[in-house]
Amino acid sequence: MNPTALIAEDEPLLAQALKAELAAAWPELQVLAIAGDGRSAVREALRLLPQVLFFDIRMPGLDGLGAAAELADRWPTDEAPMPQLVFVTAYDEYAARAFETQAIDYVLKPVQPERLRKTAMRLQQALASQPQHAKPAAADEALERTLAQWRQLLDAAGAGAGAAIGGSAAQAATAPLKMIAASEAGGATVRMVPIDQVLYFEAADKYIRVLTAAHEYLIRTPLKQLLTQLDPEIFWQVHRAVVVRSEAIEAVHRDEAGKLHLDLKGRPEKIPVSRLYGHLFRAM
């Protein structure tokens, strides 16, 4: 059976160009569909279960990073192995270096045939190494390897986005925040919230909710930009939309569907944990 792929690209001409170059670099690859936005990409990927995903990072609505994170949670691993993920990016050469440091792949626009052939070879090797009819333990191990690659690629994509905006790693990264200027409900009052009081952040529409034990505030900073200003030893991303204070985690629960949730000291709600970040809470 021929390997299968899905392309997510909002520019039709670029999508067709990538499909044509893939046909030349990897004739056996069958492109099952082309999606024009992140939501369509998630829907089509879950319907078709391709073995490879080529996701443009910047797409309208749900971008490539968000679509990949959503698929990581929703992928039916009992029906098909997690697919290989390749990001397609128009970032400049400097930002693209974030990808080069990872043991994974990306495609830089405009697509270069020689670079795409190397990507195709890596993908073929990765697919060939996937266990066929594996026992549960081997299947779990393969899933964890793929999730680790996805985490690396999502991190690299976030770093590339920061570098593209800031112009350099030094500009993109800043010292950890000490205080946050955040709006109260209604937006009429701005409070200076000490970072030590924040239990978690949650992205919601155009805002980020800032939750302390007793209050909720709002800021407009994108989550990927906020992450560059937080101490990663203190604040852990546990979901594509949620970052929690590690010291506030009181307990981890697994529900009947196998999904993880956190109890935080001082907060009544349960915090969902994405499959991508479940490795943080394995018993040592």
CORNORFEN-V956950 format. One record per backbone hydrogen bond with DSSP energy under -1.0 kcal/mol. NH is the residue of the N-H (numbers start at 1). CO is the residue of the C=O. Records with the same first field share a line. If there is no record, write none. Layout:
BEGIN
NH = CO ; CO
END
This chain:
BEGIN
5 = 30
6 = 52
7 = 33
8 = 54
9 = 35
15 = 11
16 = 12
17 = 13
18 = 14
19 = 15
20 = 16
21 = 17
22 = 18
23 = 19
24 = 20
25 = 21
26 = 22
29 = 26
30 = 3
32 = 5
35 = 7
41 = 37
42 = 38
43 = 39
44 = 40
45 = 41
46 = 42
47 = 43
48 = 44
49 = 45
52 = 4
53 = 84
54 = 6
55 = 86
56 = 8
57 = 88
64 = 57
67 = 63
68 = 64
69 = 65
70 = 66
71 = 67
72 = 68
73 = 69
74 = 70
75 = 71
77 = 75
79 = 76
80 = 76
84 = 51
86 = 53
88 = 55
89 = 107
96 = 92
97 = 94
98 = 95
99 = 96
100 = 96
101 = 97
102 = 99
107 = 87
109 = 89
116 = 112
117 = 113
118 = 114
119 = 115
120 = 116
121 = 117
122 = 118
123 = 119
124 = 120
125 = 121
126 = 122
127 = 123
128 = 124
129 = 125
139 = 135
140 = 136
141 = 137
142 = 138
143 = 139
144 = 140
145 = 141
146 = 142
147 = 143
148 = 144
149 = 145
150 = 146
151 = 147
152 = 148
153 = 149
154 = 150
155 = 151
156 = 152
157 = 153
158 = 154
159 = 155
160 = 156
161 = 157
162 = 158
163 = 159
164 = 160
165 = 161
166 = 162
167 = 163
172 = 168
173 = 169
177 = 229
180 = 193
182 = 191
183 = 218
184 = 189
187 = 184
191 = 182
193 = 180
195 = 178
197 = 194
198 = 195
199 = 211
200 = 211
201 = 243
202 = 209
203 = 241
204 = 207
207 = 204
208 = 219
209 = 202
210 = 217
211 = 200
212 = 215
217 = 210
218 = 183
219 = 208
226 = 222
227 = 223
229 = 226
230 = 227
234 = 231
235 = 231
236 = 244
238 = 242
239 = 242
242 = 239
243 = 201
244 = 236
245 = 199
246 = 234
248 = 245
249 = 246
250 = 263
251 = 263
253 = 261
255 = 259
258 = 255
261 = 253
262 = 271
263 = 251
265 = 248
267 = 264
271 = 262
273 = 260
274 = 238
277 = 274
280 = 277
281 = 278
282 = 279
END
